[in-house]
Amino acid sequence: MGTREIPDHILDQLLVGLVFYEAELTLMHFEPGGTALISDSFGDVFTWLWRENPAKATMLVADYLAELRFYHHNANRTLGLEAVLEGLPPSLRGVPPDEVAAMQDVLRRHVPMYVSQGD
């Protein structure tokens, strides 16, 4: 697999597209009280970003949660951070369980600073 440098402003635009696309899929399959369905594609990007820049990966999840709860045309405020954190591990192919737990811990502590969890 080849690699290439991507300017930060282009990466940001690609991540915005990913957030909207993923929110569309998640909201289509979400039932209140359930777990967020998160694609392997999102998991692959999140894992790569986490290992490159954990703060930016945290913002990716915050943006995704905000899209799910507030900004998408089918936004659902019952879909909270815990549903996302429960849905994340299956999308993180090949990530060791201890790394997944560390990711979830950081996200649990930091995402609420950016996205309201109240109704």
C-alpha positions as CSV (number, residue, x, y, z in Angstrom):
1,M,0.0,0.0,0.0
2,G,1.4,3.4,-1.0
3,T,1.4,6.4,1.2
4,R,1.3,10.1,0.4
5,E,1.4,13.4,2.3
6,I,-1.9,15.2,2.7
7,P,-2.1,18.8,3.6
8,D,-3.9,19.4,6.9
9,H,-6.7,21.4,5.3
10,I,-7.3,18.6,2.9
11,L,-7.3,16.0,5.6
12,D,-9.8,18.1,7.6
13,Q,-12.1,18.1,4.6
14,L,-11.8,14.3,4.1
15,L,-12.6,13.8,7.8
16,V,-15.7,16.0,7.5
17,G,-16.9,13.8,4.6
18,L,-16.2,10.7,6.6
19,V,-18.2,12.0,9.6
20,F,-21.2,12.8,7.5
21,Y,-21.2,9.5,5.7
22,E,-20.7,7.5,8.9
23,A,-23.4,9.4,10.7
24,E,-25.8,8.6,7.8
25,L,-25.1,4.9,8.1
26,T,-25.2,4.9,11.9
27,L,-28.5,6.7,12.2
28,M,-30.0,4.5,9.6
29,H,-29.4,1.4,11.8
30,F,-29.7,2.9,15.3
31,E,-32.4,2.0,17.7
32,P,-32.8,3.8,21.0
33,G,-31.0,2.0,23.8
34,G,-28.8,0.2,21.2
35,T,-25.2,0.4,20.2
36,A,-24.0,2.5,17.4
37,L,-23.1,0.6,14.3
38,I,-19.7,1.8,13.1
39,S,-18.1,0.7,9.8
40,D,-14.7,-0.8,9.4
41,S,-13.8,2.1,7.2
42,F,-14.4,4.6,10.0
43,G,-12.5,2.3,12.4
44,D,-9.5,2.1,10.0
45,V,-9.3,5.9,9.7
46,F,-9.8,6.4,13.4
47,T,-7.1,3.8,14.2
48,W,-4.6,5.5,11.8
49,L,-5.4,8.9,13.1
50,W,-5.2,7.8,16.7
51,R,-1.8,6.5,16.2
52,E,-0.7,9.7,14.4
53,N,-2.5,12.3,16.4
54,P,-4.7,11.2,19.3
55,A,-6.0,14.7,19.9
56,K,-7.3,14.9,16.2
57,A,-8.8,11.4,16.6
58,T,-10.6,12.6,19.7
59,M,-12.0,15.5,17.7
60,L,-13.0,13.1,14.9
61,V,-15.2,11.2,17.4
62,A,-16.5,14.5,18.9
63,D,-17.5,15.7,15.5
64,Y,-19.1,12.3,14.7
65,L,-21.1,12.4,17.9
66,A,-22.2,16.0,17.3
67,E,-23.3,15.0,13.8
68,L,-25.3,12.1,15.2
69,R,-26.9,14.1,18.1
70,F,-27.4,17.6,16.6
71,Y,-26.4,18.4,13.0
72,H,-27.5,15.5,10.8
73,H,-31.0,15.9,9.3
74,N,-32.0,12.7,11.1
75,A,-30.1,13.6,14.3
76,N,-31.0,11.5,17.4
77,R,-30.3,12.9,20.8
78,T,-30.7,9.5,22.4
79,L,-27.6,8.4,20.7
80,G,-24.9,9.2,23.2
81,L,-21.2,8.7,23.7
82,E,-21.5,5.3,25.4
83,A,-23.4,3.9,22.4
84,V,-20.5,5.1,20.2
85,L,-17.9,3.7,22.5
86,E,-19.7,0.4,22.6
87,G,-19.9,0.3,18.8
88,L,-16.3,1.3,18.2
89,P,-14.4,-1.9,19.1
90,P,-15.8,-4.1,16.3
91,S,-14.7,-1.6,13.8
92,L,-11.1,-1.6,15.1
93,R,-9.8,-4.6,13.3
94,G,-6.5,-5.9,14.6
95,V,-6.2,-3.3,17.4
96,P,-5.2,-5.1,20.7
97,P,-7.8,-5.0,23.5
98,D,-5.6,-3.0,25.8
99,E,-5.2,-0.3,23.1
100,V,-9.0,-0.3,22.5
101,A,-9.6,0.2,26.3
102,A,-7.1,3.1,26.4
103,M,-8.8,4.7,23.4
104,Q,-12.2,4.4,25.0
105,D,-10.9,5.8,28.3
106,V,-9.5,8.9,26.6
107,L,-12.6,9.4,24.5
108,R,-14.8,9.0,27.5
109,R,-12.9,11.7,29.4
110,H,-12.3,14.2,26.5
111,V,-15.2,14.0,24.0
112,P,-17.7,15.5,26.6
113,M,-15.6,18.7,26.6
114,Y,-16.7,19.2,23.0
115,V,-20.2,17.7,22.7
116,S,-23.0,18.1,25.1
117,Q,-24.4,14.9,26.5
118,G,-27.6,16.5,27.9
119,D,-30.9,16.8,26.0
